Amino acid sequence: MCDDATSPRDTVDITELAALVEPCRSGEPLAWETFVRGFQGRIFALSYSYVGDREEARDLAQEIFVRLYETRDQWVTGDQFLPWLFRVARNRSVDYLRRRKVRTPALTVSEDMLADLPDHAPTPEAQAVASDRRSLLHAALRGLSAINREIVVLRDVHGLSVQHVASVLGIPVGTVKSRASRARVELTEKVLALSRSRGDA
């Protein structure tokens, strides 16, 4: 159901989303299919960031969509839909990890998710350098605390607003702002340290 090659950014724009929510709540199959296609990349990416395994992430993403379908009459509308969707997906991911008897999520970002970074280099050598940079960033993200990884992933990878990140994580907006700033500094330091350790500097 979920294609890991899909970009983590949804393919449903805001106007389409508004037109999809009500038909989905009513159980219209075509609207549901459009919704799943539009959000499967983001839900898979978020699932993967918690479980760190492609097969488990596919299973978890499917479980999330099943849960969304079963509770479609409870969907929120308007500009709160996207943070609500991420909160539902996050809660299901945390529940999944609890069932697996893992205490805290190992939030990571797949290299596929980072492949969307701009790469205008036409040569294989330049592409290898870009791939190495993505690998460095991936390793550095794994070194952040769980909450800082969540903030960076939701804010900088998925593009949620500070208010929406706060809503998803259930923490104050000020905490998101201060942690996001510190997390970016910490991430930069980790990237530089890893780069030096690999002899790139």
Phi, psi and omega in degrees: 000315182259132181259118183291351177277350181290141178296146177294341177283136182290157179260008178258120178277173187299318181293321177295320181299314179301322181283342182272327190300308182299313177299324177296317179299329179277354178085020179290120185301319181295320178296318180297316179299317178297319179298312181299313179299323182287333185244358185298325179296315181292319181292319177299313182299317179294318178300315180298323181295338177269316187265335176070016181222129186299314181295315178296322180295321177297315179298315181295317178299318179296319177299321179296315179295322177299315179298317178300318181293317181296330183250024186300334179288349180258002182300141173275164181237174176075206186286354176272357184296312184298311177297325177297316179301314179294324178295317177299313181296319179296313181298318177296323179295316179295318176300318179300315179295323177297318178297329178279359181063038173254129186285315182235145180291139174268076186291120178227170176239125181290152177296332177298321179295324182280351181294345179283355177300141183302133178218102182259011184279123183275341186272151177301324179297315179294324177293323177295321178296316179297320178297320178295322178295318178297320178297319177299314180297319178300313180295320180294320178299322179296338180277351179281159175295160184303314183292321179293322176297315180301316181296313180297316181296312182292319185280309190264333178269313182270347174075023178286151176290163178302318180296319180291322176299316179299318179295316180297315185273349180069036179232160181296152179302318180300323178295318178298314181300311183291318179293323179298316179297312180295321181296321179294319177296313179299319179297317178299315179298319180293320178298314180296318179296316178296321180296316178296320181294333178271359178082022181274344185262000000 
